[in-house]
Amino acid sequence: MKHVSILVPRGAAALGCIEGSFILFNKANDFLGMRGRPPLFQVQLVGLTGDPQQYDRPFSVRPDVPIDKVRRTDLVIIPAVNGDMGKVIEANKGFFPWITQQYKAGAEVASLCVGAFLLAATGLLKGRHCATHWLSADDFRKRFPDVSLVSESIITDENGIYSSGGAHSFWNLLLYLLEKYTDREIAIYASKFYEIEIDRDRQSPFLIFQGQKDHSDGAVRKAQDHIEANYRERLTVDGLCGLLAVGRRSLERRFKHATGNTVSEYIQRVRIESAKKSLETSRKNVTEVMYEAGYSDSKAFRTVFRRIAGMSPLDYRSRYNRETISA
């Protein structure tokens, strides 16, 4: 029997992550029973105390048991949490010694979406990879510079510690864990039952690049503004250095520190975001979109687009352009 402990955090939390985890592992016992197999999962909602927590005003969740009553578990699930992350971490710090203790005793730990902030606050992610919602990537990197954030990934799996990408992609991690604990047949049946795409491993197609502007480096901000206003033109690092009267080594270092991207990476991401928007809303062909985004080499454009968006330009347009979908 696998004991699954789903945290009931204090403050604002994503109710769907708590409910989804609870339902899936309990329902998995039914799926196993349909095949003549015994139930595998014992699922509990675990709180700092036994007091119910209220979320989104009309909903409250009552823990089955407080953490001091759980001596041993096999899987700890940390749901997504919302609001000011500093305050959320402080409100839930009572969980951290227990999570660490359970992990050291052999339990596995999984964070869902921005639940990664609570997982990282335990210290267990130091030097490891982690995924979270792409919109929270900048804040996460600033708070936890010793964690290797892979913002394009849906799932990370490292030494019994798991994380998932943003929003409803937590279902992909739950299916991944279900397959690990049971088998492929049960995971596929669950994916069909809940109509969830199985084996999706990247959140790149959903990412919206907004530029990392939450910093105080004026020269870097000017460089970003120039790139975003002139991405269709030929842009070089040396050209930006001349415009800003900043040395190349200094600009490269400061730009990477402020934005998390090199100058060249930032230029490519701005261009590809422009191409994505055009593919979503216009009837232009891929070649026209390519030129308008500042590319002249179709092979290079398709390669960079696939690396950043996780699919080809044609596939992206087929997924997101209403006229293409309805054709």
N, C-alpha and C positions, 0 to 999 in steps of 0.2 A: 504494500500500500504506500502510495506517495502522498505525503502530507504537504498541502499547498497553503501558504499563508499569504493572504492578500491584505496589504496595509490599508487602513482607513485613516488617512492623514488628517491633521488639523488644518483649518483654514479652507481655502477654495481648492477643490479637486475636481477632476474630470469624472463625473459619475459613470460615464460609459465605460471607462477603463476598469472600474471596480466591478460593475455589473457584467461586462463582457467576459472578464477573466473568471468570475464566479460561475457564470452560465456555461462557458465552454468546457471547463474541466468537470463540472457536474454532468453535463450532457454527454461528455465523452464516456462516462460510466454507462450511460444508456446505449451508446453506440457499441461498446464492448459487449454489453449484455445481449444485444441483438445477434451477436456472433457466438454466443455461448461461452463468453469469457467473463471472468469475475471482474467486479469494479476495481479500479486502480487508484482513484484519487479521493482523498479526504480533504475537503476544501473548507477553510475557515477565514472569516474576516477578522483581522487582528488590529486592535487599537492601542494607543498608549494607556487608555483606561477602557472600562466598559461603557462609557457614556456615548450616546449617539452623536454623530457629527452631521451638521446641517449644511447642504450644498445647494447653491442656486435658489435659495429661499424656500421653495416648496418641498425639497427632497431631503430626507435624512437617512443616514446609514448607521445602524447599530452594530458594533463589533460583536462577534460571537464570543470573543475572549480577549482579555488584555495581554500584552506581550509577556508580562511576568509569569503568566500561566502556561506559556509555550516553551517547554524545555528543549524541544527538538523538532525541527521541521526539515523538509527536503527542498522546498522552493519558496523563496520570498519574492512576491511581486509588488513592485512599487508603482502605483498608478501616477498618471500625469497630475501635476499640481499647477494652480494658476495664481496670478497676482504678483506682487513684489517678491522676487525670489529670495532676497535677503530676509524678509519677514517670514516667508514660508519655511525657509531652512531653519530659522531660529525657533519657530513654533513646533517643528518636528524633530528637533535635535535629540529628543528622548528616545527616538527609534534607533539612532545610529550605533550605540554600543551593542544593542541587541542584534542588529543586522550583522555587524562585524563578528560578533560571537557565533552566530548561526553559520556564517560563511566559514569561519575557521574550524567549525565542528563538522563541516562537510556539506552544508546546504548550498544550493545554487541561488543566485540573486538576479532578478530581471527588472529593469526599469522600462516603463512605457512612456514614450514621447518625452515631455519635459520632466517626468519623474527622474530623468538623468541627473537633474540638479541635486536631488536628495541623495541619489546613489553616489555622486561625486563627492558630496559633503561628508560621506563616511570615510573617505580616504582610500576606499578599495579600488578606485579607478586610476590611481596615480601610476603614470607610465603605461597605461593601457588605452585601447581604442574605445570609443563610445559614439553612439548616434543619438540625435535628438531632433526636435523640430527645426527645420532649416531657418525659420524666422527667429529662433532663439540662439542661433549659432554664435553670433558676436558676443552676446552677454555671457554665454557659457565659456567661451575662450578666455574672456577677461577674468571671470571668477575662478576658473580652473585651468591655468596655463600648463600645469603638469599632466593634463589629460590630452590624449591625441584624438581630437574630434574629427570624425569622418562624416561630414554633414550630408554627403550624397547617399549614404548607405541607409537601408531599411533595417538591417539587423547586424549587430556585432555579437560575436561569441568568442570569449577569451577566458579560459581557465574557470569555467563555471559562472562567469558573469556575463549577462546579456543586456543588450539595450535595443531600442527600436527607434525608428524615425518618427515623424510627426503625425499627430491626429490619429486617424483610423488605421494607420499602418501598424498599430500595436497588434491588430488581428494577425498580421503576418508573423510576428514573433510568437504569438500564442500558438499558431498552427505549427511553427517550427519546433516549439517545445513539445507540443502534443505528438508530433512524429517521432521526436527523440525518445519520448517516454513510452510510446506505444509502437506504432509502425506506420508505414506509408499509406496503407489501406485506410486506417482510421483517420489520418490527416486529410486524405483526399475526400473521404466521405464527409468530414466536418466542413471542408471548404465548399463542397457542393450544397450541403444542408444550409449553410449560412450565406451561400453565394459570394464567397470571397475568393479573389484570385490568388492561387497558391504559388509559391516560389518567386514572388516579386521581391527583388533584392535591392532596388534603388529608388530613392525618392527624387532623383534628378528631374524627371519630367514635370514635377509639381513645383520645383523651386522657382521663385521669382527673385531675380537679382536686383537689389535695391541700392547697392553701393554702401560701403561701410563708412558712414559719415560721423559716427559718434566718437570723435577724437578732437584734439585741440591743436593739431599740427596745421598751421595756416598754409604752408607751402604744399603740403600733401593735398589739402582741400582744394587749392587752386589747380593742382594737377588733375584731380578728379573732375572738377568742373570743366576743365579744358578738354579732357578725354570725352566726357559725355556730350559736349557741344560739338565736337569735331571728329567723332569716331568714324565717319565715312571717309575722312581724309587719311593720308599716309602719316601715321604717328610713330615716332621713335622715342626711345628713352633720352637720347642725346638732344633731340629737339625740345623735349620738355625741360631738360636741364638748362638749355639756353634761354628758354622762355622765363624760367623762374630764377635764373642766376644761382643755381645750386649745383654742386658737384655730383657726378653720376653715382659714385659710391654712397654719398650721403643721402641722395634721393632714394636710391634703391633700398637702403637700410631703413630709412624713415617711413617709406611707403609700405613696406612689408610689415613693419611694426604697427602702423596705424590701421591698416586695412586687412591684414592677413593674406593679401595677395601681392605678388610681384607686379611691377608696372605692366609688363606684357600680359600677365594673366588678367589684370583688371581690364585692359583694352579688349581682350578677347571676350570676356564675360559681358561687357557693355554691348559689344557688337552682336553677340549671340542673343542677348535679351531683346535687342531690337528686331532681329530676325524672327524670333519666336512670336513676338507681338504681331508682326506682319503676316506670318503664317496662320495665326489665329483669326485674323480679322479681314484680310484682303483676299482677292482672287489672283494675285500675282503668282507667277510660276517661281520655282525655286531659284532659277538663274537670276531673275529680277530681284528677288529678295536678297540673294547673295551680294549682288553689286551694291544695292542700297545699304547693306550692312557694312560695307567697306572692304569686301573681299573681291579678288579678281581670279583666284585659282579655285575651281570647283572642288577639286580633290581636298585641298586644304580646308575649305569651308565645311565640307561634309564631315571631315575627320574631327575638326574642332567642335562642330555642332553635336556630333554623336558623343564626344567625350563629356561635354557640359550638360547636354539635355538628356542623355541616356538613350537616344534613339535617332534615327535618320530624320532629315528635314521632311521628307515625304510622309513618314510614319507620324511625325508630330502634327503635321497639318491634317492628316486623316483623323487623328484623335480629337483635335481641339477646334477645327474650323467647322462652324455650323453648316455652311453650304456643302462642304465635303461630306459631312455626316449624313445629311438629308438627301444627298444625290443618289 
